[in-house]
């Protein structure tokens, strides 16, 4: 990595894409998130060392699961009949494969790898625009495909997966120190466990009570939200994380239509040393690009804009920041600004 970091902390890891990138570049990565699906992804891609996996055993397990006959269960009833996230043909196979994971692989190191493969396979055939807050009125093209598990692209190297709240983990002091910490906190009140509630249920496999047309887990509605999803409390919580986390370099990802302004982000990060801001123009999330629709699926309005500015705020040693800034400027033609 241009920063020279050998250890990295991804504190809101989500789907682990950034944590995976750090690991590919040779860093020892710790991935933290409060979502159960994120913990499983991190166990698969971050804490698993590809050199320690028996490739033949993994391939045989994938073949076995792909060959199972479908069986009706919770997914078929809730996500195919009561809602329309999957065609029933795929729902019954998801049910059968998820049962088999608990019965045949519960104590195997392959379990998180195979569960990740199932979640990713289900995602490739769901009938949504990407998030699971709602499903499409008609079947998406990808939903008509047959569910098929693939071997995840495992990475060489060590790492750690931690299930927990970012602020609580930093306050505990148990994470240790890192060369670099990457922060990508929520941008609004929407919880990722609601955005990806189907994944959360496939991982928890607890047949939860649910509510609404999308059959979301009732915990999404009934349990307290994370402090990072509360507009008034989020800035203070993030500032505490920035100030307290043990890392030489802080990289904070945010955008220009969220709760904290660019200037506030800069002021927040000055406690870490020199601050630089990289700004990139990006397409907004898919829901903002398809228009505004009513409950019956009809279009009822247009979005105001389809592009926004994504910020990367870098804070730490000035020499390290200059190296990173040059690397980004050379690699990314979309860069709009690099502020000293």
C-alpha positions in Angstrom: 0.0 0.0 0.0 1.1 3.6 -0.7 0.9 4.3 3.0 3.4 1.6 3.9 0.9 0.2 6.4 1.5 -3.4 7.5 -1.4 -3.7 9.9 -4.9 -2.3 9.2 -8.2 -2.0 11.0 -11.5 -1.9 9.1 -14.0 -0.8 11.8 -17.2 -0.8 9.8 -16.3 -3.6 7.5 -19.7 -4.5 6.0 -19.1 -6.7 3.0 -15.3 -6.6 3.7 -14.3 -5.2 0.3 -11.9 -2.7 1.8 -10.6 -5.2 4.3 -10.0 -7.7 1.4 -8.1 -5.0 -0.6 -5.8 -4.3 2.4 -5.2 -8.0 2.8 -4.3 -8.4 -0.9 -1.7 -5.7 -0.4 -0.1 -7.7 2.3 -1.5 -6.1 5.4 -2.6 -8.1 8.5 -6.2 -7.0 8.8 -8.8 -6.8 11.6 -12.4 -6.5 10.5 -15.1 -5.3 12.8 -18.9 -4.9 12.4 -22.1 -5.3 14.4 -23.9 -7.2 11.6 -23.8 -11.0 11.7 -23.5 -11.4 8.0 -20.4 -9.1 8.1 -18.8 -11.3 10.7 -19.2 -14.4 8.4 -17.8 -12.5 5.4 -14.8 -11.5 7.6 -14.3 -15.0 8.8 -14.3 -16.1 5.2 -12.2 -13.4 3.5 -10.2 -11.9 6.3 -9.4 -14.4 9.0 -9.2 -17.5 6.7 -5.7 -18.1 5.2 -6.1 -19.6 1.8 -3.0 -21.7 2.3 -4.7 -23.6 5.2 -7.8 -24.6 3.2 -8.0 -28.0 1.6 -9.0 -27.0 -2.0 -10.3 -30.5 -2.8 -12.4 -30.7 0.4 -13.8 -27.3 -0.3 -14.7 -28.1 -3.9 -16.3 -31.4 -2.9 -18.4 -29.6 -0.3 -19.6 -27.0 -2.8 -20.5 -29.8 -5.3 -22.4 -31.6 -2.5 -24.4 -28.5 -1.6 -25.1 -27.7 -5.2 -26.5 -31.2 -5.7 -29.1 -31.1 -2.9 -32.8 -31.3 -3.7 -34.8 -28.4 -2.6 -36.9 -28.6 0.6 -39.5 -26.0 1.7 -38.7 -24.1 4.9 -38.6 -20.6 6.3 -37.0 -19.0 3.2 -39.6 -20.5 0.9 -42.5 -19.4 3.0 -41.4 -16.0 4.1 -39.1 -14.8 1.2 -40.9 -16.5 -1.7 -44.6 -16.6 -0.7 -45.2 -13.8 1.9 -42.7 -11.6 -0.1 -41.1 -12.0 -3.5 -37.3 -11.9 -2.9 -36.7 -15.3 -4.6 -38.5 -17.6 -6.9 -39.7 -20.7 -5.0 -37.4 -22.9 -7.0 -34.5 -21.1 -5.5 -36.0 -20.6 -2.1 -36.4 -24.4 -1.5 -32.7 -24.9 -2.5 -31.6 -22.1 -0.1 -33.6 -23.8 2.6 -32.1 -27.2 1.9 -28.5 -25.9 1.7 -28.8 -23.8 4.8 -30.1 -26.8 6.8 -27.2 -29.0 5.4 -24.7 -26.4 6.5 -25.8 -26.8 10.2 -26.1 -30.6 9.9 -22.9 -31.4 8.0 -20.5 -28.6 8.5 -21.3 -26.9 11.8 -17.9 -27.7 13.4 -15.9 -27.5 10.2 -13.5 -24.6 9.4 -15.3 -24.6 6.0 -18.5 -23.4 7.6 -18.0 -19.6 7.2 -16.7 -20.2 3.7 -19.7 -22.3 2.6 -22.2 -19.9 4.3 -20.6 -17.0 2.5 -20.9 -18.9 -0.7 -24.6 -19.4 0.0 -25.3 -15.8 0.9 -23.5 -14.6 -2.3 -25.4 -17.2 -4.4 -28.7 -16.0 -3.0 -27.7 -12.4 -3.7 -27.1 -13.2 -7.3 -30.7 -14.5 -7.8 -32.7 -12.1 -5.6 -35.3 -9.8 -7.1 -34.2 -6.4 -5.8 -32.3 -3.4 -6.9 -29.4 -4.2 -4.6 -30.6 -3.6 -1.0 -33.4 -5.6 0.6 -35.6 -2.8 1.9 -38.0 -3.9 -0.8 -38.4 -6.3 -3.8 -39.4 -5.6 -7.4 -43.0 -5.8 -8.5 -42.0 -8.1 -11.4 -39.2 -10.6 -11.3 -35.7 -9.2 -11.9 -33.8 -10.8 -14.8 -31.2 -12.3 -12.4 -34.0 -13.8 -10.2 -34.9 -16.1 -13.1 -31.4 -17.8 -12.9 -30.9 -20.9 -10.9 -29.1 -20.7 -7.6 -25.5 -21.9 -7.8 -22.8 -21.8 -5.2 -19.3 -20.9 -6.2 -16.0 -21.2 -4.3 -15.2 -17.8 -2.8 -11.9 -16.2 -3.8 -9.9 -16.8 -0.6 -6.9 -14.7 0.2 -3.4 -15.6 1.5 -2.6 -14.2 4.8 -3.8 -13.9 8.4 -6.4 -11.6 9.9 -9.2 -11.4 12.5 -13.0 -11.1 12.4 -14.7 -9.3 15.3 -18.5 -9.1 15.8 -19.2 -5.9 17.8 -20.0 -2.2 17.9 -17.3 0.0 16.6 -17.4 2.5 19.5 -17.5 -0.2 22.1 -14.6 -2.0 20.6 -12.5 1.2 20.5 -13.4 2.1 24.1 -12.5 -1.4 25.3 -8.8 -0.9 24.2 -8.6 -4.5 23.3 -8.2 -4.1 19.6 -4.6 -3.0 20.0 -2.6 -0.7 17.7 -2.6 -0.4 13.9 -0.6 1.4 11.2 -3.9 2.4 9.5 -7.6 2.5 10.4 -10.3 2.8 7.8 -13.7 4.2 8.9 -16.8 4.0 6.7 -19.6 4.8 9.1 -23.3 4.8 8.2 -24.5 7.9 6.4 -28.0 8.1 7.6 -30.7 6.4 9.9 -31.0 3.3 7.8 -29.4 0.3 9.4 -27.4 -2.1 7.3 -29.1 -5.0 9.1 -32.4 -3.7 7.6 -30.8 -3.0 4.2 -29.6 -6.6 4.1 -32.0 -8.4 6.5 -32.3 -11.4 4.2 -28.5 -12.0 4.6 -28.8 -11.5 8.4 -31.5 -14.2 8.6 -29.6 -16.6 6.4 -26.6 -16.3 8.8 -28.6 -16.3 12.1 -30.9 -19.0 10.8 -33.3 -18.3 13.7 -36.7 -18.2 11.8 -37.4 -14.7 13.2 -40.7 -13.0 13.6 -41.1 -10.4 10.9 -43.1 -7.4 9.8 -44.1 -5.4 6.7 -44.2 -6.2 3.0 -40.5 -6.9 3.0 -40.7 -9.3 6.0 -37.9 -7.6 7.9 -36.7 -9.1 11.2 -38.7 -7.5 14.0 -35.4 -6.7 15.8 -34.8 -4.1 13.1 -38.0 -2.3 14.2 -37.9 -3.0 18.0 -34.3 -3.0 19.1 -32.4 0.3 19.7 -30.5 1.6 16.7 -26.8 2.0 16.6 -25.5 5.4 17.8 -24.1 5.8 14.3 -27.7 5.8 12.9 -28.8 8.6 15.2 -28.4 12.1 13.7 -27.8 14.0 16.9 -25.4 11.4 18.5 -23.5 10.2 15.5 -21.0 13.1 15.2 -19.9 12.8 18.8 -19.5 9.1 18.5 -17.5 9.3 15.4 -15.3 12.0 16.8 -14.6 9.8 19.8 -13.6 6.9 17.5 -11.3 9.2 15.5 -9.6 10.5 18.6 -9.4 7.3 20.6 -8.6 4.5 18.1 -4.9 3.4 18.2 -3.6 4.0 14.7 -0.9 6.0 13.0 -3.1 6.9 10.1 -6.9 7.5 9.9 -8.7 7.2 6.6 -12.3 8.3 6.9 -14.9 7.7 4.1 -18.0 9.9 3.9 -19.9 12.0 1.3 -21.4 15.4 0.7 -25.1 14.6 1.4 -24.8 13.1 4.9 -25.0 14.4 8.5 -21.4 15.8 8.8 -20.1 18.5 6.5 -16.6 18.4 4.9 -15.4 21.2 7.2 -16.6 19.3 10.3 -14.9 16.2 9.1 -11.6 18.1 8.7 -11.9 19.7 12.2 -12.8 16.3 13.7 -9.6 14.7 12.2 -7.1 17.4 13.1 -6.6 15.7 16.4 -4.7 13.0 14.5 -2.2 15.4 12.8 -2.1 16.8 9.3 -5.4 16.4 7.3 -5.9 16.0 3.6 -9.2 15.5 1.8 -9.7 13.6 -1.5 -13.0 14.2 -3.3 -14.4 12.0 -6.0 -17.6 12.3 -8.0 -19.7 9.1 -8.0 -23.1 7.7 -9.0 -25.5 7.8 -6.1 -26.9 4.6 -4.7 -29.2 2.7 -7.1 -32.4 3.7 -5.3 -31.7 7.3 -6.1 -31.3 6.6 -9.8 -34.5 4.7 -10.5 -36.9 7.4 -9.3 -39.4 7.7 -6.5 -42.2 5.0 -6.5 -45.4 4.5 -4.5 -46.4 1.4 -2.6 -48.1 0.0 -5.8 -44.8 0.3 -7.7 -45.9 3.3 -9.8 -43.5 6.2 -10.4 -44.5 9.2 -8.3 -41.5 11.5 -8.5 -38.0 12.2 -9.8 -34.8 12.4 -7.8 -33.1 15.7 -7.6 -29.6 14.4 -8.6 -27.9 11.2 -9.5 -24.3 12.1 -8.7 -22.6 13.1 -5.4 -19.1 13.7 -3.9 -17.4 11.0 -2.0 -14.8 12.1 0.5 -11.7 10.4 1.8 -10.3 12.3 4.7 -6.7 11.3 5.5 -5.2 12.3 8.9 -1.8 11.5 10.3 1.9 11.8 9.4 2.5 14.4 6.7 5.0 12.3 4.8 2.7 9.4 4.7 -0.2 11.6 3.5 1.9 13.0 0.6 2.8 9.5 -0.6 -0.9 8.5 -0.5 -2.1 11.6 -2.2 0.4 11.2 -5.1 -0.6 7.5 -5.5 -4.3 8.3 -5.7 -3.7 11.2 -8.1 -1.8 9.0 -10.4 -4.2 6.1 -10.2 -7.6 7.8 -10.3 -8.6 10.1 -13.1 -11.9 11.0 -11.4 -10.1 12.9 -8.6 -11.5 16.4 -8.1 -9.5 17.8 -5.3 -6.6 17.2 -3.0 -6.6 19.7 -0.2 -3.6 20.3 2.1 
